[in-house]
Amino acid sequence: MSCKATLRREMIEKRKALSLKNGEMFVKIIKELECYKKAKNVMLYMPIKGEADVTGLLGDKKLFLTPVTEGDEMYACRVGKMVEGAFGVPEPSDKTPFDKKDIDLVIVPGVAFDKEGNRMGFGKGYYDRFLKGMKAMKIGVCHAFQLMDKIPSEPHDVKMDMIVTERGIWTKENI
């Protein structure tokens, strides 16, 4: 098994074992960010397998989007009535794509992140393909134990502009 696969498996198991419900802390930190305050169109994720819960943001007066996957592609749709989608992830029942160039901020989950802004997901590349070339601010969100000094990365991996944990914020200035 590769180093990347081993790390992915270990992080997912550790995250799934969490009993701590700290979604409120993530939401509080994100709401204080200037980039969040200014954003009109925000893409976030529906948490699975112990991912940090950021759905508490949904009550704010913004247009919220969430990912939908079909085949090898991922696109953004408005949050609305949710149904179970691919990989057991909740998706909007209305799958009308939203133009990604109009997204101001993307809040991104991950299995692990590092202090260079690298992100490791589940290994399918959906987020990397979706985020490639986007001008939107990209914020990775994870539990503090998922932020490491260095993780394996590939040239096609899209780096985060900022990483939020329950313990604070990492930006390019301090990454």
Backbone torsions as a table, in degrees:
resi	resn	phi	psi	omega
1	MET	NA	137.9	-177.7
2	SER	-70.6	162.3	177.5
3	CYS	-59.5	-40.9	-179.3
4	LYS	-65.5	-44.3	180.0
5	ALA	-65.2	-39.2	178.7
6	THR	-64.8	-46.5	178.6
7	LEU	-61.8	-43.1	179.3
8	ARG	-58.6	-48.5	-178.9
9	ARG	-61.7	-45.3	-179.4
10	GLU	-62.2	-43.6	-178.7
11	MET	-66.6	-41.8	179.6
12	ILE	-63.5	-44.6	179.9
13	GLU	-63.8	-42.3	179.8
14	LYS	-65.3	-40.8	-179.2
15	ARG	-67.9	-41.2	179.9
16	LYS	-65.8	-25.0	-178.4
17	ALA	-80.3	-8.7	-178.6
18	LEU	-63.8	134.5	173.9
19	SER	-105.2	-12.0	-177.3
20	LEU	-72.6	126.5	175.6
21	LYS	-97.9	90.9	-175.7
22	ASN	-111.1	24.4	179.0
23	GLY	-58.1	-35.3	-179.4
24	GLU	-61.4	-36.6	179.6
25	MET	-66.6	-42.6	177.7
26	PHE	-61.0	-45.9	-178.8
27	VAL	-61.5	-44.3	-179.8
28	LYS	-60.1	-45.6	-179.8
29	ILE	-64.0	-46.8	-178.3
30	ILE	-62.9	-41.0	-178.7
31	LYS	-62.5	-23.4	179.8
32	GLU	-85.0	-11.7	-178.1
33	LEU	-72.8	134.2	179.4
34	GLU	-60.6	-39.0	-179.6
35	CYS	-64.1	-31.9	176.9
36	TYR	-73.4	-44.1	-179.5
37	LYS	-58.7	-37.9	-177.7
38	LYS	-81.0	-23.5	-174.5
39	ALA	-69.0	138.2	175.1
40	LYS	-100.1	-41.0	-177.7
41	ASN	-114.2	112.0	-173.3
42	VAL	-119.1	125.1	174.5
43	MET	-97.9	127.9	174.6
44	LEU	-131.6	178.6	-176.0
45	TYR	-116.4	158.9	172.8
46	MET	-96.1	117.9	-171.2
47	PRO	-67.9	140.3	174.1
48	ILE	-137.0	160.0	172.8
49	LYS	48.4	45.3	174.7
50	GLY	80.3	9.8	177.5
51	GLU	-62.3	150.6	176.8
52	ALA	-57.5	130.3	-174.9
53	ASP	-88.6	113.6	178.9
54	VAL	-110.9	10.5	-176.8
55	THR	-68.6	-12.2	174.8
56	GLY	-64.0	-13.7	176.6
57	LEU	-72.9	-20.2	-170.7
58	LEU	-60.5	-18.0	179.0
59	GLY	-79.0	-10.5	-177.6
60	ASP	-73.4	160.5	-178.4
61	LYS	-85.6	74.6	177.9
62	LYS	-142.2	163.1	171.9
63	LEU	-88.7	116.7	-179.1
64	PHE	-101.7	139.6	179.7
65	LEU	-124.2	158.9	176.7
66	THR	-145.1	155.7	-176.7
67	PRO	-71.4	147.3	169.6
68	VAL	-129.0	134.7	177.8
69	THR	-113.6	139.2	173.6
70	GLU	-140.3	120.6	-176.6
71	GLY	61.5	-126.3	179.2
72	ASP	-95.4	3.4	-175.1
73	GLU	-107.6	153.2	174.9
74	MET	-129.5	140.2	174.9
75	TYR	-142.6	168.7	-176.1
76	ALA	-100.6	140.4	175.7
77	CYS	-133.9	155.2	177.4
78	ARG	-63.8	139.5	175.1
79	VAL	-69.3	132.9	178.9
80	GLY	-157.9	-141.0	174.5
81	LYS	-61.5	127.4	-174.2
82	MET	-103.5	144.1	176.3
83	VAL	-132.5	161.9	178.2
84	GLU	-71.9	128.3	180.0
85	GLY	-111.2	-157.1	-179.4
86	ALA	-59.0	143.1	177.0
87	PHE	61.9	18.6	179.1
88	GLY	76.5	11.8	-178.8
89	VAL	-87.6	129.9	176.6
90	PRO	-61.1	135.3	178.7
91	GLU	-133.3	155.6	176.5
92	PRO	-65.0	144.2	176.6
93	SER	-70.4	-31.7	174.5
94	ASP	-86.2	107.6	-174.6
95	LYS	-99.2	32.4	176.0
96	THR	-70.2	119.2	-177.6
97	PRO	-64.3	143.6	175.1
98	PHE	-103.2	137.7	-177.7
99	ASP	-65.8	116.8	-173.8
100	LYS	-66.0	-19.8	177.1
101	LYS	-69.4	-16.0	179.0
102	ASP	-93.3	3.2	178.5
103	ILE	-85.3	129.5	-178.8
104	ASP	-89.5	-33.0	-173.1
105	LEU	-146.6	134.3	176.4
106	VAL	-120.0	121.5	176.8
107	ILE	-98.7	118.2	-165.9
108	VAL	-115.8	130.1	174.0
109	PRO	-81.9	169.0	175.7
110	GLY	-165.4	159.3	175.5
111	VAL	-79.5	-37.5	176.6
112	ALA	-156.5	153.4	175.2
113	PHE	-132.8	162.5	172.8
114	ASP	-128.3	173.8	-173.8
115	LYS	-79.1	9.9	171.2
116	GLU	-106.3	3.0	179.7
117	GLY	90.5	3.4	178.4
118	ASN	-73.4	150.8	-178.6
119	ARG	-130.2	140.0	171.7
120	MET	-116.9	124.1	177.2
121	GLY	-103.2	-150.8	-179.7
122	PHE	-80.6	-4.0	173.5
123	GLY	99.2	6.1	-179.4
124	LYS	-94.3	-16.5	176.1
125	GLY	82.2	8.7	-178.0
126	TYR	-56.8	-52.5	-177.3
127	TYR	-65.2	-40.6	179.7
128	ASP	-60.4	-44.3	178.9
129	ARG	-65.5	-40.8	-178.1
130	PHE	-67.9	-44.5	-174.3
131	LEU	-78.1	-18.4	-176.1
132	LYS	-55.2	124.5	176.7
133	GLY	79.1	-2.7	179.8
134	MET	-72.7	141.7	176.5
135	LYS	-87.7	-13.8	-178.3
136	ALA	-58.9	148.6	173.0
137	MET	-65.5	136.4	-178.3
138	LYS	-116.8	116.4	-179.7
139	ILE	-114.5	116.8	173.0
140	GLY	-82.0	141.3	179.8
141	VAL	-126.5	129.9	-179.6
142	CYS	-158.9	164.3	172.0
143	HIS	-69.8	149.9	-175.0
144	ALA	-54.5	-35.9	-179.1
145	PHE	-68.4	-15.4	179.4
146	GLN	-86.0	-9.4	177.5
147	LEU	-92.2	113.7	-173.8
148	MET	-115.2	167.7	177.3
149	ASP	-65.8	-43.7	-177.9
150	LYS	-153.4	134.5	173.1
151	ILE	-122.6	158.6	176.3
152	PRO	-62.5	137.2	178.1
153	SER	-137.3	160.9	-179.2
154	GLU	-118.5	157.8	-179.5
155	PRO	-59.4	-28.7	-178.3
156	HIS	-83.3	-8.0	-179.7
157	ASP	-66.4	134.5	179.0
158	VAL	-91.0	126.5	-178.8
159	LYS	-80.6	151.3	176.2
160	MET	-84.9	149.9	175.0
161	ASP	-81.8	-25.5	-175.9
162	MET	-156.6	151.2	175.4
163	ILE	-129.3	130.0	179.8
164	VAL	-111.0	128.7	170.9
165	THR	-121.1	173.9	177.4
166	GLU	-68.3	-11.2	-179.0
167	ARG	-101.3	-5.7	179.6
168	GLY	149.5	-163.1	-170.9
169	ILE	-123.2	137.1	170.3
170	TRP	-112.7	126.4	175.5
171	THR	-118.4	174.1	179.0
172	LYS	-59.4	-26.7	178.5
173	GLU	-68.9	-34.8	-179.9
174	ASN	-113.5	7.1	175.0
175	ILE	-82.1	NA	NA
